[in-house]
Amino acid sequence: MFNHLIAFLLGFVLDQIIGDPYNVPHPIRLIGSLIGFLDRKLMGPKDKEKAPDERNGVAEFYKGVLMCVIVLLATLLVTLAVVLVAYRIHQIAGIALEAVLTCYILAAKSLKDESMKVYDALRTGTIEDARFAVSMIVGRDTQCLDETGVAKAAVETVAENASDGVIAPLIYTFIGGPVLGLFYKAVNTMDSMVGYHNDRYEYFGKAAAKLDDIFNYLPSRISALFMILAAYCCGKEFSGARAFAIWKRDRYNHKSPNSAQTESACAGALGVRLAGDASYFGKLVSKPYIGDETRAVEVEDIKRANKLMYGTAYLCMTFLLLIGVAIILMI
């Protein structure tokens, strides 16, 4: 437990410093490559899709289940083998590997960096630059967004991913090390790649989407509570009382049982209205609003959302470390 706690802390610090390094082997990218390969093999090329009335929904659903089993089993076995081999070589090698994998699992710095690219584009670039930057971090259509729409999309991404990109991975990695952490990231990556309501993935991606809902059910609610606490601690520009009130009222204003948990807390903390109708794959999707429009979303809200996300992460990390120390003292 002591080795794991040291590696866990080192991995968290590494993420704060370097985030996701580019141009180096990355386990999440390898998982994504496996998902893409199985998608093509099981569903065929995207340019040769069957018409909706020619599809077999049941068969496609079970293909999606098969993909989930292969991806999760491969992730579990490979990660477990690599970690065990590292500890067999030397205790320090095991701690170092755990720390590096933990850094890969967490996404606080990369989430901040990518959202701040949107901020910089809105501040110093053109609206086309800002639309392109935000298209890298959202799934919606961005070509028709104005400055406010771009800023709002970036804030929503930071708010939502504070849970599944930061707090949920922290929790799962604390409980089961990189083995469980990467298992969770595999679930999350499958959902982000195939968990869509469109012609191709309506049935094939259903199992991945449901798994993601299950694995994020408790972490999303824990994340929201830590975010509300962070709103009390991060300064006068946030309102903890309003964060709690909006979370309590709007936390289910989303088709997903989890996505509006942190989004509602963030909307309340900032005093803005998020969500609402959005276009996906050329189709307008009607969505309820989250929060009250006490003022319009502005570019600086991207910075504020990141500050709130980091405050949430630090509070959660402190809580988990205290639990870890308590466990060590009791052993």
Residue frames as qw, qx, qy, qz and C-alpha x, y, z in Angstrom:
[[0.000, 0.885, 0.465, 0.000, 0.00, 0.00, 0.00],
 [0.324, -0.767, 0.099, 0.545, 2.88, 2.38, 0.83],
 [0.381, -0.118, 0.601, 0.693, 4.51, 1.82, -2.59],
 [0.177, 0.601, 0.692, 0.358, 1.20, 2.33, -4.33],
 [0.133, -0.914, -0.315, 0.218, 0.50, 5.56, -2.42],
 [0.351, -0.583, 0.306, 0.666, 3.95, 6.96, -3.27],
 [0.303, 0.120, 0.704, 0.632, 3.47, 6.09, -6.95],
 [0.062, 0.761, 0.638, 0.102, -0.04, 7.55, -6.89],
 [0.192, -0.881, -0.097, 0.421, 1.21, 10.86, -5.51],
 [0.353, -0.387, 0.501, 0.689, 4.15, 10.98, -7.94],
 [0.273, 0.375, 0.751, 0.471, 1.82, 10.29, -10.88],
 [0.005, -0.883, -0.460, 0.092, -0.49, 13.10, -9.81],
 [0.261, -0.777, 0.161, 0.550, 2.43, 15.52, -9.56],
 [0.384, -0.096, 0.663, 0.636, 3.78, 14.39, -12.94],
 [0.220, 0.650, 0.672, 0.277, 0.42, 15.11, -14.55],
 [0.109, -0.928, -0.206, 0.292, 0.49, 18.61, -13.07],
 [0.316, -0.645, 0.386, 0.578, 3.96, 19.20, -14.56],
 [0.116, -0.258, 0.736, 0.615, 4.03, 17.45, -17.94],
 [0.687, 0.322, 0.141, -0.637, 0.49, 16.28, -18.66],
 [0.890, 0.258, 0.374, 0.036, 0.22, 14.02, -21.70],
 [0.223, -0.580, 0.512, 0.593, 3.56, 14.17, -23.55],
 [0.737, 0.587, -0.001, -0.336, 3.16, 14.15, -27.32],
 [0.595, 0.624, -0.502, -0.061, 5.10, 11.97, -29.76],
 [0.055, -0.366, 0.894, -0.252, 5.76, 9.21, -27.23],
 [0.391, -0.209, -0.873, -0.201, 3.98, 5.85, -26.80],
 [0.363, -0.184, 0.339, -0.848, 0.77, 6.39, -24.85],
 [0.129, 0.122, 0.976, -0.127, -1.37, 3.56, -23.43],
 [0.413, 0.538, 0.461, -0.573, -4.64, 5.43, -24.03],
 [0.415, 0.585, -0.391, -0.578, -3.73, 5.95, -27.68],
 [0.088, 0.203, -0.962, -0.157, -2.90, 2.24, -27.95],
 [0.285, 0.345, 0.813, -0.372, -6.31, 1.41, -26.48],
 [0.430, 0.631, 0.088, -0.639, -7.89, 3.82, -28.97],
 [0.268, 0.460, -0.711, -0.459, -6.06, 2.12, -31.84],
 [0.074, 0.053, 0.995, -0.052, -7.39, -1.27, -30.72],
 [0.365, 0.519, 0.564, -0.529, -10.94, 0.12, -30.53],
 [0.392, 0.627, -0.249, -0.625, -10.60, 1.62, -34.02],
 [0.129, 0.291, -0.903, -0.288, -9.26, -1.67, -35.39],
 [0.165, 0.247, 0.933, -0.203, -12.15, -3.68, -33.89],
 [0.383, 0.589, 0.255, -0.664, -14.64, -1.08, -35.10],
 [0.381, 0.529, -0.512, -0.559, -13.44, -1.52, -38.70],
 [0.092, 0.156, -0.977, -0.113, -13.23, -5.32, -38.44],
 [0.156, 0.326, 0.873, -0.328, -16.63, -5.84, -36.80],
 [0.324, 0.698, 0.386, -0.509, -18.62, -3.06, -38.52],
 [0.636, 0.474, 0.421, 0.441, -16.75, -2.68, -41.80],
 [0.331, 0.069, 0.093, 0.936, -15.43, 0.52, -43.42],
 [0.113, 0.534, 0.425, -0.722, -17.37, 3.69, -42.68],
 [0.266, 0.392, -0.347, -0.809, -17.73, 4.47, -46.38],
 [0.386, -0.007, -0.828, -0.407, -19.55, 1.17, -46.95],
 [0.261, 0.055, 0.709, -0.653, -22.16, 1.32, -44.21],
 [0.007, -0.408, -0.879, -0.247, -25.50, -0.38, -44.71],
 [0.273, -0.450, -0.199, -0.827, -28.64, 1.69, -44.89],
 [0.333, -0.245, 0.588, -0.696, -30.55, 1.91, -41.57],
 [0.831, 0.053, 0.112, -0.542, -33.34, -0.39, -42.82],
 [0.819, 0.323, -0.473, -0.027, -30.80, -3.07, -43.83],
 [0.091, 0.515, -0.709, 0.472, -29.10, -3.28, -40.43],
 [0.734, -0.333, -0.590, -0.035, -29.46, -6.00, -37.82],
 [0.245, -0.777, 0.243, -0.526, -29.56, -4.13, -34.51],
 [0.879, -0.439, 0.153, -0.107, -29.28, -7.25, -32.33],
 [0.899, 0.188, -0.016, 0.395, -26.24, -8.53, -34.23],
 [0.314, 0.689, -0.177, 0.629, -24.57, -5.12, -34.06],
 [0.531, -0.734, 0.191, -0.378, -25.23, -4.89, -30.31],
 [0.938, -0.291, 0.158, 0.102, -23.50, -8.22, -29.69],
 [0.703, 0.461, -0.076, 0.536, -20.60, -7.15, -31.89],
 [0.069, -0.792, 0.205, -0.571, -20.31, -4.13, -29.60],
 [0.798, -0.548, 0.184, -0.170, -20.33, -6.43, -26.56],
 [0.935, 0.097, 0.028, 0.339, -17.55, -8.51, -28.15],
 [0.393, 0.680, -0.158, 0.599, -15.51, -5.36, -28.74],
 [0.421, -0.765, 0.218, -0.435, -15.92, -4.37, -25.07],
 [0.936, -0.323, 0.139, 0.026, -14.81, -7.80, -23.85],
 [0.823, 0.316, -0.026, 0.471, -11.72, -7.85, -26.08],
 [0.189, 0.749, -0.166, 0.613, -10.64, -4.29, -25.25],
 [0.541, -0.709, 0.226, -0.391, -11.18, -4.61, -21.50],
 [0.966, -0.207, 0.106, 0.113, -9.58, -8.05, -21.23],
 [0.716, 0.442, -0.079, 0.535, -6.56, -6.94, -23.25],
 [0.032, -0.787, 0.202, -0.582, -6.17, -3.77, -21.16],
 [0.746, -0.591, 0.178, -0.249, -6.47, -5.68, -17.89],
 [0.968, -0.075, 0.088, 0.223, -4.04, -8.47, -18.76],
 [0.611, 0.537, -0.099, 0.573, -1.38, -6.33, -20.43],
 [0.150, -0.796, 0.218, -0.545, -1.36, -3.70, -17.67],
 [0.828, -0.511, 0.178, -0.147, -1.25, -6.34, -14.92],
 [0.931, 0.119, 0.022, 0.344, 1.61, -8.17, -16.64],
 [0.413, 0.667, -0.146, 0.603, 3.65, -5.00, -17.18],
 [0.381, -0.765, 0.232, -0.465, 3.23, -3.84, -13.57],
 [0.925, -0.349, 0.150, -0.013, 4.11, -7.27, -12.13],
 [0.828, 0.317, -0.045, 0.460, 7.22, -7.53, -14.32],
 [0.145, 0.771, -0.199, 0.587, 8.35, -4.05, -13.23],
 [0.592, -0.675, 0.275, -0.344, 8.03, -4.95, -9.54],
 [0.980, -0.084, 0.076, 0.165, 9.88, -8.24, -10.15],
 [0.604, 0.565, -0.162, 0.538, 12.77, -6.26, -11.62],
 [0.332, 0.017, -0.468, 0.819, 12.95, -3.90, -8.64],
 [0.103, -0.684, -0.625, 0.364, 10.68, -2.15, -6.22],
 [0.052, -0.567, 0.060, 0.820, 11.79, 1.25, -7.53],
 [0.022, 0.022, -0.721, -0.692, 11.07, 0.15, -11.11],
 [0.096, -0.521, -0.845, -0.073, 7.55, -0.83, -10.07],
 [0.098, -0.716, -0.373, 0.582, 6.91, 2.49, -8.31],
 [0.061, -0.406, 0.350, 0.842, 8.31, 4.42, -11.29],
 [0.046, -0.185, -0.818, -0.543, 6.13, 2.53, -13.77],
 [0.107, -0.652, -0.730, 0.173, 3.04, 3.00, -11.60],
 [0.106, -0.649, -0.133, 0.742, 3.78, 6.73, -11.39],
 [0.003, -0.220, 0.549, 0.807, 4.20, 7.11, -15.16],
 [0.101, -0.360, -0.864, -0.337, 1.03, 5.12, -15.90],
 [0.117, -0.687, -0.580, 0.422, -0.89, 7.18, -13.32],
 [0.052, -0.497, 0.149, 0.853, 0.30, 10.34, -15.08],
 [0.069, -0.026, -0.747, -0.660, -1.00, 8.93, -18.38],
 [0.112, -0.501, -0.858, 0.004, -4.34, 8.03, -16.80],
 [0.082, -0.723, -0.389, 0.565, -5.00, 11.53, -15.42],
 [0.401, 0.516, 0.453, 0.606, -5.89, 14.41, -17.73],
 [0.179, -0.847, -0.310, 0.393, -5.98, 17.61, -15.67],
 [0.238, -0.565, 0.293, 0.733, -3.12, 19.39, -17.43],
 [0.197, 0.117, 0.741, 0.632, -4.08, 18.24, -20.92],
 [0.019, 0.740, 0.670, 0.049, -7.69, 19.32, -20.30],
 [0.171, -0.832, -0.102, 0.517, -6.47, 22.74, -19.20],
 [0.292, -0.354, 0.505, 0.731, -3.99, 23.05, -22.09],
 [0.181, 0.332, 0.777, 0.504, -6.54, 22.12, -24.76],
 [0.037, -0.835, -0.547, 0.053, -9.24, 24.41, -23.36],
 [0.250, -0.758, 0.045, 0.601, -6.76, 27.27, -23.03],
 [0.315, 0.013, 0.615, 0.723, -6.00, 26.93, -26.73],
 [0.035, 0.711, 0.644, 0.280, -9.64, 27.95, -27.21],
 [0.281, -0.855, -0.222, 0.375, -9.12, 30.84, -24.80],
 [0.373, -0.440, 0.345, 0.741, -6.01, 32.01, -26.65],
 [0.241, 0.303, 0.689, 0.613, -7.75, 31.75, -30.03],
 [0.071, -0.836, -0.537, -0.085, -10.66, 33.83, -28.78],
 [0.346, -0.806, -0.045, 0.478, -8.28, 36.42, -27.34],
 [0.197, -0.630, 0.434, 0.613, -5.74, 36.75, -30.14],
 [0.248, 0.012, 0.832, 0.497, -7.01, 34.78, -33.14],
 [0.391, -0.034, -0.386, -0.835, -10.00, 34.69, -35.44],
 [0.742, -0.063, 0.326, -0.582, -13.37, 33.09, -34.79],
 [0.866, 0.308, -0.358, -0.165, -12.37, 30.36, -37.27],
 [0.334, 0.424, -0.746, 0.391, -9.28, 29.65, -35.14],
 [0.387, -0.225, 0.597, -0.666, -11.47, 29.43, -32.04],
 [0.868, 0.118, 0.015, -0.483, -13.99, 27.15, -33.72],
 [0.736, 0.367, -0.567, 0.048, -11.19, 24.82, -34.83],
 [0.090, 0.386, -0.745, 0.537, -9.63, 24.78, -31.35],
 [0.573, -0.113, 0.493, -0.646, -12.92, 23.93, -29.65],
 [0.858, 0.232, -0.254, -0.381, -13.71, 21.28, -32.29],
 [0.466, 0.391, -0.766, 0.208, -10.71, 19.36, -30.95],
 [0.007, 0.103, -0.806, 0.583, -12.34, 18.91, -27.54],
 [0.549, 0.203, 0.429, -0.688, -16.09, 18.68, -28.22],
 [0.364, 0.162, 0.888, 0.228, -18.27, 16.29, -30.20],
 [0.352, 0.750, 0.453, -0.329, -20.79, 18.87, -31.44],
 [0.523, 0.589, 0.298, 0.539, -20.70, 20.79, -34.71],
 [0.398, -0.596, -0.154, 0.680, -18.74, 24.02, -34.19],
 [0.383, 0.221, 0.407, 0.799, -18.77, 25.76, -37.57],
 [0.109, -0.706, -0.415, -0.564, -21.75, 27.98, -36.70],
 [0.539, -0.632, -0.408, 0.379, -20.77, 28.90, -33.12],
 [0.114, 0.896, -0.065, 0.424, -20.19, 32.55, -32.27],
 [0.230, 0.514, -0.599, 0.570, -17.68, 33.73, -29.64],
 [0.552, -0.349, 0.424, -0.628, -20.09, 33.10, -26.78],
 [0.957, 0.061, -0.060, -0.277, -20.99, 29.68, -28.13],
 [0.692, 0.414, -0.515, 0.291, -17.33, 28.70, -28.45],
 [0.039, -0.469, 0.600, -0.647, -16.55, 29.87, -24.91],
 [0.751, -0.217, 0.261, -0.566, -19.59, 28.04, -23.54],
 [0.938, 0.191, -0.274, -0.088, -18.60, 24.82, -25.31],
 [0.472, 0.444, -0.606, 0.462, -15.11, 25.02, -23.80],
 [0.334, -0.392, 0.510, -0.689, -16.48, 25.67, -20.30],
 [0.895, -0.066, 0.052, -0.438, -18.90, 22.73, -20.63],
 [0.827, 0.311, -0.453, 0.115, -16.06, 20.44, -21.72],
 [0.189, 0.430, -0.648, 0.599, -13.89, 21.39, -18.74],
 [0.562, -0.282, 0.367, -0.685, -16.84, 20.99, -16.37],
 [0.946, 0.043, -0.077, -0.312, -17.91, 17.59, -17.69],
 [0.795, 0.336, -0.449, 0.234, -14.40, 16.19, -18.06],
 [0.175, -0.602, 0.555, -0.547, -13.48, 17.27, -14.54],
 [0.826, -0.208, 0.372, -0.368, -15.31, 14.08, -13.60],
 [0.971, 0.173, 0.164, 0.008, -14.41, 11.47, -16.24],
 [0.644, 0.633, -0.255, 0.347, -11.00, 12.93, -17.11],
 [0.103, 0.596, -0.525, 0.599, -9.72, 13.78, -13.63],
 [0.509, -0.390, 0.495, -0.586, -11.71, 12.72, -10.56],
 [0.961, 0.035, 0.053, -0.270, -13.00, 9.32, -11.73],
 [0.769, 0.413, -0.425, 0.238, -9.52, 8.23, -12.90],
 [0.034, -0.565, 0.586, -0.579, -8.10, 9.45, -9.58],
 [0.729, -0.276, 0.357, -0.515, -10.60, 7.36, -7.63],
 [0.978, 0.164, -0.061, -0.116, -10.18, 4.18, -9.69],
 [0.595, 0.527, -0.487, 0.361, -6.39, 4.46, -9.74],
 [0.263, -0.538, 0.558, -0.575, -6.32, 4.99, -5.97],
 [0.859, -0.155, 0.278, -0.401, -8.44, 1.86, -5.46],
 [0.952, 0.096, 0.285, 0.060, -6.73, -0.47, -7.92],
 [0.455, -0.464, 0.457, 0.607, -3.59, 1.20, -9.20],
 [0.194, 0.437, -0.482, -0.734, -2.89, 1.60, -12.92],
 [0.052, 0.129, 0.967, 0.213, -4.57, -1.74, -13.63],
 [0.105, 0.663, 0.709, -0.218, -8.00, -0.47, -12.57],
 [0.032, 0.687, -0.015, -0.726, -7.19, 3.06, -13.73],
 [0.079, 0.300, -0.675, -0.670, -6.47, 1.96, -17.29],
 [0.075, 0.357, 0.928, 0.072, -9.45, -0.41, -17.21],
 [0.118, 0.742, 0.451, -0.483, -11.62, 2.63, -16.46],
 [0.062, 0.607, -0.316, -0.727, -9.91, 4.66, -19.20],
 [0.070, 0.008, 0.888, 0.454, -10.62, 1.85, -21.66],
 [0.110, 0.615, 0.768, -0.144, -14.33, 2.04, -20.80],
 [0.041, 0.786, 0.145, -0.600, -14.26, 5.83, -21.14],
 [0.047, -0.432, 0.582, 0.688, -12.34, 5.72, -24.45],
 [0.137, 0.265, 0.909, 0.291, -14.76, 3.21, -25.97],
 [0.108, 0.756, 0.577, -0.291, -17.67, 5.47, -25.06],
 [0.007, 0.747, -0.117, -0.655, -15.96, 8.53, -26.54],
 [0.051, -0.310, 0.731, 0.606, -15.23, 6.68, -29.79],
 [0.185, -0.171, -0.863, -0.438, -18.37, 4.61, -30.41],
 [0.044, -0.451, -0.780, 0.432, -20.96, 5.65, -27.80],
 [0.150, 0.178, -0.136, -0.963, -22.97, 7.86, -30.17],
 [0.509, 0.488, 0.631, -0.322, -26.62, 7.94, -31.18],
 [0.340, 0.571, -0.378, -0.645, -26.07, 7.86, -34.95],
 [0.870, 0.278, -0.194, -0.358, -26.66, 5.38, -37.75],
 [0.581, 0.423, -0.680, 0.145, -23.35, 3.57, -37.34],
 [0.222, 0.223, -0.777, 0.545, -23.13, 3.30, -33.56],
 [0.594, -0.347, -0.005, -0.726, -26.74, 3.28, -32.37],
 [0.953, -0.220, -0.089, -0.186, -26.52, -0.44, -31.56],
 [0.790, 0.275, -0.368, 0.407, -22.79, -1.21, -31.81],
 [0.219, 0.434, -0.411, 0.771, -21.90, 1.47, -29.25],
 [0.610, -0.584, -0.184, -0.504, -24.72, 0.79, -26.81],
 [0.867, -0.321, -0.308, 0.224, -22.76, -1.61, -24.55],
 [0.525, 0.168, -0.210, 0.808, -19.82, 0.82, -24.34],
 [0.172, -0.531, -0.037, -0.829, -22.15, 3.71, -23.49],
 [0.752, -0.538, -0.239, -0.296, -23.93, 1.73, -20.76],
 [0.810, -0.145, -0.309, 0.477, -20.63, 0.58, -19.25],
 [0.287, 0.328, -0.144, 0.888, -19.47, 4.19, -19.14],
 [0.458, -0.591, -0.138, -0.649, -22.69, 5.21, -17.37],
 [0.861, -0.419, -0.289, 0.016, -22.16, 2.49, -14.76],
 [0.729, -0.029, -0.234, 0.642, -18.49, 3.24, -14.12],
 [0.170, 0.326, -0.069, 0.927, -19.12, 6.99, -13.84],
 [0.433, -0.670, -0.507, -0.326, -22.28, 6.84, -11.72],
 [0.625, -0.677, -0.251, 0.297, -20.65, 7.26, -8.30],
 [0.551, -0.133, 0.065, 0.821, -17.52, 9.20, -9.40],
 [0.087, 0.527, 0.346, 0.771, -19.61, 11.86, -11.18],
 [0.464, -0.788, -0.325, -0.241, -21.56, 12.55, -7.99],
 [0.702, -0.486, -0.092, 0.512, -18.41, 12.57, -5.87],
 [0.445, 0.194, 0.214, 0.848, -16.86, 14.96, -8.39],
 [0.124, -0.719, -0.351, -0.587, -19.84, 17.31, -8.15],
 [0.605, -0.757, -0.237, 0.068, -19.62, 17.42, -4.35],
 [0.654, -0.296, 0.059, 0.694, -15.90, 18.17, -4.46],
 [0.274, 0.416, 0.317, 0.807, -16.55, 20.85, -7.09],
 [0.327, -0.825, -0.328, -0.323, -19.15, 22.49, -4.87],
 [0.680, -0.629, -0.079, 0.368, -16.63, 22.47, -2.02],
 [0.573, 0.042, 0.213, 0.790, -14.01, 23.90, -4.38],
 [0.058, 0.711, 0.355, 0.604, -16.39, 26.74, -5.26],
 [0.503, -0.847, -0.170, -0.003, -16.33, 27.73, -1.59],
 [0.720, -0.494, 0.148, 0.464, -12.53, 27.63, -1.53],
 [0.639, 0.247, 0.352, 0.638, -11.42, 29.11, -4.87],
 [0.199, -0.058, 0.033, 0.978, -12.27, 32.76, -4.38],
 [0.268, 0.447, 0.389, -0.760, -14.98, 35.40, -4.62],
 [0.353, 0.296, -0.500, -0.733, -15.55, 34.80, -8.35],
 [0.405, -0.120, -0.883, -0.204, -17.26, 31.51, -7.43],
 [0.550, -0.326, 0.229, -0.734, -20.37, 30.82, -5.36],
 [0.072, 0.096, -0.984, 0.135, -20.49, 27.58, -3.39],
 [0.386, 0.296, 0.626, -0.609, -24.07, 28.14, -2.26],
 [0.598, 0.509, -0.119, -0.608, -25.25, 28.72, -5.82],
 [0.301, 0.371, -0.853, -0.209, -23.21, 25.72, -7.05],
 [0.134, 0.073, 0.939, -0.308, -25.04, 23.48, -4.57],
 [0.476, 0.434, 0.392, -0.657, -28.47, 24.94, -5.44],
 [0.560, 0.522, -0.371, -0.526, -28.04, 24.54, -9.21],
 [0.176, 0.263, -0.947, -0.049, -26.53, 21.07, -8.81],
 [0.283, 0.180, 0.828, -0.449, -29.48, 19.97, -6.69],
 [0.536, 0.533, 0.242, -0.609, -31.95, 21.37, -9.25],
 [0.603, 0.657, -0.260, -0.370, -30.29, 20.62, -12.62],
 [0.296, -0.506, 0.802, 0.113, -28.05, 17.58, -12.05],
 [0.555, 0.200, 0.805, 0.059, -30.33, 15.38, -14.16],
 [0.451, 0.769, 0.077, -0.446, -30.80, 17.85, -17.05],
 [0.163, 0.562, -0.726, -0.361, -29.02, 15.56, -19.48],
 [0.876, 0.117, -0.331, -0.331, -29.74, 12.30, -21.29],
 [0.595, 0.199, -0.690, 0.361, -26.74, 10.81, -19.50],
 [0.636, -0.689, -0.348, -0.024, -27.32, 10.18, -15.77],
 [0.718, -0.386, -0.085, 0.572, -23.82, 11.52, -15.08],
 [0.483, 0.381, 0.174, 0.769, -22.86, 14.34, -17.44],
 [0.133, -0.784, -0.177, -0.580, -24.89, 17.10, -15.78],
 [0.705, -0.577, -0.316, 0.265, -23.52, 16.41, -12.29],
 [0.521, -0.341, 0.014, 0.782, -20.34, 18.49, -12.54],
 [0.180, 0.396, 0.406, 0.804, -21.73, 20.67, -15.33],
 [0.333, -0.791, -0.415, -0.301, -24.55, 21.87, -13.07],
 [0.624, -0.622, -0.164, 0.444, -22.13, 22.50, -10.18],
 [0.467, -0.043, 0.222, 0.855, -19.86, 24.50, -12.48],
 [0.003, 0.597, 0.461, 0.657, -22.77, 26.49, -13.96],
 [0.465, -0.813, -0.348, -0.047, -23.94, 27.39, -10.48],
 [0.643, -0.446, -0.037, 0.622, -20.45, 28.26, -9.25],
 [0.340, 0.059, 0.306, 0.887, -19.92, 30.63, -12.21],
 [0.238, 0.567, 0.385, -0.688, -23.47, 31.99, -12.32],
 [0.260, 0.350, -0.529, -0.728, -23.98, 31.14, -16.01],
 [0.835, 0.223, 0.317, -0.391, -26.32, 29.01, -18.09],
 [0.098, -0.402, 0.837, 0.358, -24.79, 26.04, -19.92],
 [0.357, 0.211, 0.906, 0.084, -26.06, 23.29, -22.24],
 [0.468, 0.589, 0.115, -0.649, -29.19, 23.86, -24.36],
 [0.847, 0.487, 0.199, -0.081, -29.76, 22.83, -27.98],
 [0.221, -0.641, 0.602, 0.422, -26.69, 21.81, -29.99],
 [0.773, 0.502, -0.221, -0.318, -25.95, 20.41, -33.44],
 [0.537, -0.391, 0.739, 0.115, -24.37, 16.95, -33.82],
 [0.383, 0.044, 0.821, 0.421, -23.47, 15.47, -37.20],
 [0.084, -0.130, -0.472, -0.868, -25.65, 18.09, -38.89],
 [0.407, -0.548, -0.676, -0.279, -28.71, 17.39, -36.73],
 [0.194, -0.518, 0.278, -0.785, -30.07, 19.78, -34.11],
 [0.514, -0.257, -0.796, 0.191, -30.45, 18.00, -30.78],
 [0.376, -0.719, -0.083, -0.579, -32.81, 19.51, -28.21],
 [0.589, -0.084, -0.628, 0.501, -31.24, 19.62, -24.74],
 [0.369, -0.867, -0.333, -0.020, -32.39, 21.28, -21.52],
 [0.175, 0.781, -0.306, 0.516, -30.47, 24.19, -20.05],
 [0.740, -0.332, -0.433, 0.393, -28.29, 23.86, -16.98],
 [0.380, -0.231, -0.225, 0.867, -27.95, 26.83, -14.63],
 [0.103, 0.885, 0.405, -0.208, -29.41, 30.34, -14.57],
 [0.520, 0.490, 0.162, 0.680, -28.33, 33.08, -16.94],
 [0.333, -0.827, -0.224, 0.394, -27.41, 35.67, -14.34],
 [0.043, 0.785, -0.350, -0.509, -24.89, 36.85, -16.93],
 [0.816, 0.523, -0.195, -0.148, -23.65, 35.77, -20.36],
 [0.894, -0.185, 0.190, 0.362, -20.80, 33.26, -20.68],
 [0.198, 0.941, -0.261, -0.089, -17.56, 35.11, -21.40],
 [0.698, 0.498, -0.482, 0.181, -14.07, 34.14, -22.50],
 [0.048, -0.559, 0.651, -0.512, -12.65, 34.47, -18.97],
 [0.836, -0.226, 0.235, -0.442, -15.02, 31.71, -17.84],
 [0.881, 0.288, -0.368, 0.075, -12.71, 29.21, -19.53],
 [0.280, 0.465, -0.609, 0.578, -9.96, 30.22, -17.08],
 [0.498, -0.358, 0.406, -0.677, -12.42, 30.14, -14.19],
 [0.948, -0.005, -0.100, -0.302, -13.65, 26.67, -15.13],
 [0.732, 0.336, -0.510, 0.303, -10.06, 25.40, -15.15],
 [0.034, -0.459, 0.562, -0.687, -9.38, 26.96, -11.75],
 [0.747, -0.222, 0.235, -0.581, -12.48, 25.22, -10.42],
 [0.933, 0.178, -0.303, -0.078, -11.42, 21.93, -12.01],
 [0.490, 0.401, -0.603, 0.486, -7.97, 22.13, -10.39],
 [0.334, -0.399, 0.471, -0.712, -9.49, 23.03, -7.02],
 [0.906, -0.075, 0.003, -0.416, -11.74, 19.98, -7.31],
 [0.835, 0.288, -0.442, 0.157, -8.76, 17.76, -8.16],
 [0.207, 0.457, -0.606, 0.617, -6.64, 19.03, -5.24],
 [0.579, -0.319, 0.358, -0.659, -9.47, 18.52, -2.75],
 [0.961, 0.046, -0.118, -0.245, -10.15, 15.00, -4.00],
 [0.678, 0.395, -0.528, 0.324, -6.45, 14.12, -4.01],
 [0.096, -0.472, 0.567, -0.668, -6.05, 15.38, -0.45],
 [0.787, -0.195, 0.213, -0.545, -9.03, 13.31, 0.67],
 [0.945, 0.192, -0.260, -0.051, -7.70, 10.15, -1.02],
 [0.444, 0.476, -0.592, 0.475, -4.22, 10.62, 0.45],
 [0.385, -0.413, 0.497, -0.659, -5.69, 10.96, 3.93],
 [0.936, -0.041, 0.047, -0.346, -7.60, 7.69, 3.39],
 [0.806, 0.377, -0.420, 0.177, -4.41, 6.03, 2.16],
 [0.130, 0.505, -0.612, 0.594, -2.40, 7.19, 5.16],
 [0.649, -0.305, 0.350, -0.603, -5.16, 6.02, 7.51],
 [0.968, 0.115, -0.152, -0.165, -5.13, 2.57, 5.89],
 [0.596, 0.457, -0.540, 0.379, -1.33, 2.34, 6.23],
 [0.157, -0.472, 0.558, -0.664, -1.50, 3.30, 9.91],
 [0.807, -0.176, 0.232, -0.514, -4.17, 0.66, 10.56],
 [0.879, 0.273, -0.387, -0.051, -2.27, -2.15, 8.86]]
